[in-house]
Each structure stands twice: as C-alpha cells, then as structure tokens.
Amino acid sequence: MTPTGKQALMTETSRGIGAAVPYVFGHSDSELHRLMRQAAVLTPITRRLLSDAGLARDMRVLDVGCGTGDVSMLVADMVGSGGAVVAIDRSKDALAVARKRAQAAGHDNIEFREGSAEAFTTGVPFDFAIGRYVLVHQPDPVSFIRAIAKNVRPGGVVAFHEPGLYDTRNQTVPPIVLWSQAFDWIYAAFHSVITHPDAGARMVGHFHEAGLKRTPTLFCEIPIGGGTQSPLIGWVVHTLRSLIPQLEKIGVATAQEIDIDTLEDRLRAAAVGSHTQLMTLTQFCGWARL
C-alpha cells in the first residue's frame, strides 16, 4: 500500500481550472442546499459502492467534484483517522461550505482543494478515487477517467456513481402528471447543456477506452419512496429550483409557470391522494481495480 494519512496531504498540486461543460445548476445558496438534500437520498447507494469496491481504513482517497463535501465526509468516516482524503472542486462557494461542515463534524483528515480534477497531479498516488455525479458533466468522460486514474496506484481503485439522464420515461405508478412534468423540465434543462447524459450507462466502454485493463464491476439502483414525507419530493423540487435559470434561458418554462414556491406542497398532496410509489433517476455505480 502507498503512504497514507495526514503526512501525504500536502504533496499535491492543482494546475489551474480546466475547461468543462457549464455546470447547469450554478452555485447559488439554494443549489448548495440542494446538494445536501440530494446527499440524504444518495449516501446509502454511494456507501454500498465504496464498500463493494474495497474502501478500507487507513487508505488515501481522492474525491473528485466534491461539492459540499458529503462524499468526502462519508469516505473520511470509512478510512478513519489513519486515512486521508483530498477533495477537489471548482466552486469556491461549495468548498467553503464543505470546509465548515467537515470542521464541525470533526473531520481533520480531509483537505479541500479548489481546481480542476482532470488537471490535478500528485506526488504520492492514491489508493482509491471516487467521483459522484461528475462524468455526466464532462465534455469527454473517457479523458476524465484517464486523468483521474493517473493519480491512483497500481492495484488501487477508480469508482464512479452517476445518474441516468438519457431515458426521459418516468415509471411512477400510479402516474402523477405533475411528477412527470417536473422530470420533463429537469431533463430539458440537462439536455440543453450536458453532452453525455448516458455516461453512467456507458462505464464499461468508457473505462475500456480510458485504458483501464479490467472491466468495471457494476450495479444500479433506483431511489423510490411514497407518502407525504418522502425525501424524494424535496430533492426533486430543489433540483428544479436550481434549474429554473437554465429553463428560462432556453425558453422552456419560467418560475411563475412552474409555480416553484407551491410545487412541493402540490406534489405531496398528489402523492398522498393517489398512494403513488415515487421513482426517480437510475443510479449507476461502477468500479475497477487498476
């Protein structure tokens, strides 16, 4: 195993911020809150990915596109005080929130860095690299995977957790028209910007083209729920709220047309009245050992 722990935290450099697909969500206070609501839904799935991929105590881990630090803190818990996490993001605002949250939670084994993950280099290779919801935002997922893999030691692991944004069908049963409409708006905003909405569904091919010799181990899950207290409703509404500027920019819908301030109440009322089982995006998880 390569050197682990805090001694290695200061050996990396970040060579500026690389070009990327515009981040469709922006970096408002509302968006930062959305990321934390999203994490409440996704964390159990990400934890299974990390566990299945062999994340263990004392490992040295790279978290790419760390946002407000939810994955970083999850990893920090799993590697323990003898391990180390270097977390990278382009957003100063997200990193400021991440640092405060990590400090409040007592995580002193995380270092947050501003910069481009694909331009990042390290003097001491990592045992494990993880990215959640990052490949779909890349202009070239293959090049991104290749760049991340260069920072991982032979025998180490590269892992990703990605949403399926290529299939616009919503299988909620019984159907709720307003739920389907919300997802139509979400997909419209995404598809107006991102170029690889199916990155999660193409990990086998992307890993191969990136030069990784082993076919990734894969699984997928769909977060589902029901009832008026389902966290999925709040997640969907906060997602849509962050996407309104893009929807207005492309002429699909305005905040007034969506009536975003009442949308959550309307969705909860519809879900309870119809006893619907709510379904969201397919979550693709894959990992490979180098």
N, C-alpha and C positions, 0 to 999 in steps of 0.2 A: 504494500500500500504506500502511496505517496505521503509526504509530510502532511499532517492535519493540525487543526487547532488554530489558535489565535496568532501564533508566530508567523503564519503564512499569509495573513490577511493583507499586509501592506506591500506585497510583491507584484501586484498587477498594475497595468497602466491602461488607460482608455484613450484611444486616438481620435477624439472628436466624435461628432454625431453624424452617422451615415444617412444617406437618402433612404426614404421609405414611403410606402403608401400613406397618405394623410390619415391620421387617426380620427376616424369618423365620430367618435364620442366627444372629442375635445377634452378639456381639463378643468371644467368648472367645479365649484363646490358640490353641486348636485351630482356630477359624474363621480367624484371621489366617494360620495356616499353610496352611489350605485355599486361601485366596486366592492364595497364592504357587504352590501346586501347580497350581491352575487356570490361572494365567497361563502356565505352561510349555506347556499344551495350546493356549491361545487366542492367544498372541502372534503366531504366524505368520499367523493369519487377520486379526487387527487390523492388523498391518503392511501386509498387502495392501490393506485398506480405506483406510488412511491414504495409501498410495502412489497408489492409484487415484483418490482424492479430491483429489490435488494438494498434499498437505502438502510444504512445501519449506523450505529453510534460511532462517533469519532471520525466520520467521513467529512471530507472537504467538498462543498457543494456550490455550484454556480446556478443562480436563479435569474433567468433572462426575462426582461419585461416584467419586473416585479410589481409595478403599480403601487398600491398602498400597503404592500408587504404581507399579505395573508399567506401566500405560499412560502415566503421566506421564514415567517414565524412558525409555520407548520413544520418545515424542514428543520429549523433550529431546535424545536422540541424533540424531533426524532433523532438527530445526531448527538444531542446532549452537549454539555459544557466542553467536552473534549473535541468536538467538531467545530466547523466554521462554515459560514455562509457568506458569499459575496453576491449581492443583489444589484442588478443593473436596470436602469430605466432612463428614458429620455426626458421625462417630465420632472422638473424641479418641484412642482407643487405636490405631485404624488409622492415623491421621495421625502419631502418634508413631513407629510402625514405618516409615511412608513416609519421614519426615524422616531417620531414621537410615540407611535404605537408600540414599536419594539422596545423602546426605553421603558415605557410604562409597564410592559409585560415582563421586564427583567431580562430581555434577551441581549446579552453583551457579546454574543458570538456571531453577530450579523454586521457586515459592513455594506452600506448602501452607496452606490456609485452612479453618478449621472453620466450618461453617454450611450453610445450605440453598441448593442450586444455583439453585432457582427464585426465591429472594429476592435473589440476587446482582445487583449492579449495577456498572457500570464507567464510569470517566471516559474511557477510551481503548478503543474497540472492538477485538475480537479478529479475527484473520484466519481462525481455524478454531476450531470447538468439537467435542469428541469425548466421547461417553459410551459406556461398555461395561457391559452388564447393569444398566441404570438404568431404562429405560422400563417393564420388567415390574414394577418395584417402585413405580410411581407410581399414585396414585388417579385421575389424569387425565393420560394421556400427551400428549394434544393441548396442554393448558395448559403442560405441562412443556417441550415442544418450542418453543412460542411464547415462553416466558420465556427459554430459552437463546438462541434466535435474536435476541432483542433486544440481546444483547451482542456480536453479530457484525456486522462492517461490511458494507455493500452489496458484493456480489461475493465475500464470504467464504463459508465452507463450514460446514454443520452435518452431523455424521455420527454414526451410532449402530451399535453391534454388540450384537445381542440374541439370547438363546436362544429356541428354540421350545418352549414348555412347555404347549401346548394339545393335542398329539397324544400320547396315552399308549402308542401301539403302539411296540414295540421290534423292530427288524428284524435283530437279530443272527442270523447263520447260520453253522453250525447253532445252534439255540437253546440257551441256558443258562438253566435255570429260575431259578437263584439271581440271575443278572444281571437278568432280567426282574422278579423280586421286589424287588430293590434299587431299580429305577426306579419300581415301583409305590409304594414307600414315599416316594421322593423327590417324585413327583407329588402324593401325598396331602398331604404337608406343605405344598408350594407352594400347592396349590389351596385349602387351608384359610385362606389369608391373602391372597394376591395376587388382584387383580380383573381384571388384563389379561394373562393368560398368553400371549395371542396378539399382544402389542404388536409383536413383531418381524415378524410376518406381515402386519401392517396398516400398515406405514410409508407406503405410497402414500397411503392415506386419512388417516392421522394428519398427515402433512406438509401435505396439502391443507387439512384443517380448521384447522391451525395458522396458515394464511395464507401458507405458502411457495408462491411462484408456480410453481416448477419441480418437476416430478415427480422423485422421487429416483432415482438410479442404484442398482441393487440387485444383489447376488449372495448366494448361500448356500453353505455347506459343512457337511459332517458329519464331525467327527473320528472316524477309525476306526483300529483297530490290532489287533494279535494277539500271542500269545506271553506268556510269564510276566513279561517285563519291561515290558509296555505301561504307559505312564504313565496311561492312561485308568482302569485299575483303582484306582490310588491316589487319583485325582481323585474317582471315584465313591464310594469308601469314606469319604474325608474329607468329602465333601458330606453323605453320610448321617449321619456322626458329628455334624456341626454341626446337623443337623435333628432329632436324637433328642429334645431337649426339646419341640419342637413336636409330634412324633409321639406322645409320651407325654401331652401336654396334650390332644390331640384323641382319645386312646384308640385309636389305630391299632396301635401296637407299642411295646414297651419296649426298652431297651438289652439286657436279658437275652434277650428273644425274638429280637432281631436278632443277638445274639452278635457285637457290633461288633468286639471285640478279635481275633476269628479270621476275620472276614469277608474281609479282603484275601487271606489265605492260601487260603481256600476258593475264592474267585473265581479266583485264579491257577491253582490246581490244576485247576479245572473248565475254564478256558480252554485250558490245555495239553493236557488229556486229550481234549478234543473238537476241537482245532485250529480253534476258532471265530474268526471275524473279528468283533471287537467294534465296536459302533456306539453313539454317544451322541446328544446333542441336536443338532438342526439349528441352525446358526449363521446368523442373518440379518444382513446388513450393508447399510446404505444411506446415501447422502449426497446433498445438494443444495446448489447454489450460490445464494446469496441475490441 
